Amino acid sequence: MRLSLIGVNHKKAGLERRERFSLAAGEAESALAVLAAREEVAECFLLSTCNRTELYLLCREDADPGELLSGIVPAEGLLQLCYRLENEEAVRHLFAVAAGLDSMVLGETEIIGQLRESYLQARATGACGPVLGALCESALAAGKKAQSETGIGRNAVSYGYAAACAAQEMFGSLSDRTLMVIGTGEMAGLVLQNMLAFGIGKVLVAGRHRERGEALAGRFNAVFVAYKSVEAGLAGADVVLCATNAPHWLLTREMVAPLQRDRSGRPLLVVDLGVPRNVEPSVVELPGVTLLNLDGLAAVIRENVQQREREAARAVLIIEDQAREFCRNLKVQRAGRFIAHLQRSGELIRRRKLEEFAGRLSGLDGKVQKAVEKLTRSLVTELCRQQVDGLKALALRDDYEAVAPALAVLFGLRAEQEEASGAGGKD
């Protein structure tokens, strides 16, 4: 059997083309059922996110992953965009994906949750068996190890996250702080999501369009404020974020100065994500006011991306080590049936001999009988150890598939010779 991967991601195709490969949860479940029913497929699972669709297969050597993929997604004319990896390369790829090394945003951690959900879905449908199950479990563990032992996932690499980091750095805990967001678009939503993740206490959403503003506020359990009431909201805010495409200043020095005086100079962080800018630059000259705009945040993000890239080199070493260990263990398992047969045979001989001497041993007290039991078990283990180590060493060889039929004959397993060679299909 062969481990195969065929997939497409953000590096190979734009969003419009990736959408044609994408599968919703229900579609993925149906696709897994179709794939698992194929005679040439022993196990499979699908990883489908906004940035990638990847099909992992444990299949016969003669199976065509491209043909299998095209049978579940409308991918006519798009298969040339796919990458195809096998065995150790497929393992290393999934481990790198789990660590965020293959993500659009280097080091992002969301992919771990997405991989876990895909794995659990495939396992629930019965499509993912012991081999791919072990692969997914090991990939998740490797991804977490790379994230925890390096800084690949640390530091802000998006404007929303950078703004939240700036607020936390300025105020420490945000649980008793108030955020006012001026704007109701996508950027405003992204910043809100990050601020809430950082534990901001209270959120006000201000905008000219009541329906959009109330919808955004409702998503994040915030309070909508009509645009005409912005100044009243500013008086109690600790962080103000502007994210609109208005062609004029929304916050001016003249507007903020009296409010800041009334606040007795209490610190105020103003984040301007507008294009064109929404905040008059001279606001920063007021006591207690800190102003950050896109350029300032972009400089922080660039430095943080560079730090992540430096940490990525360390993460790659961890992933390579973990993938190498998984592949080694997977190869050793190829000899598992022979090792189990050897150990079973040794145990049967041990029991038979004990039964032959049962009459002579019956007069011994319980402690001595337990000692005999322990001694004979350890003898079988020691006698089998060299053969077990030899079988494991054979399983690691590149030509193992060629010698497996001879092992089947040696162990008296001729009827299962084809399965031992790895050429068999499903049970």
Beta strands, then each sheet from edge to edge (+ up, - down):
strand 1: 2-9
strand 2: 41-48
strand 3: 52-59
strand 4: 83-86
strand 5: 178-182
strand 6: 202-207
strand 7: 223-226
strand 8: 239-242
strand 9: 268-272
strand 10: 289-293
sheet 1: 2+ 3- 1+ 4-
sheet 2: 7+ 6+ 5+ 8+ 9+ 10+
end
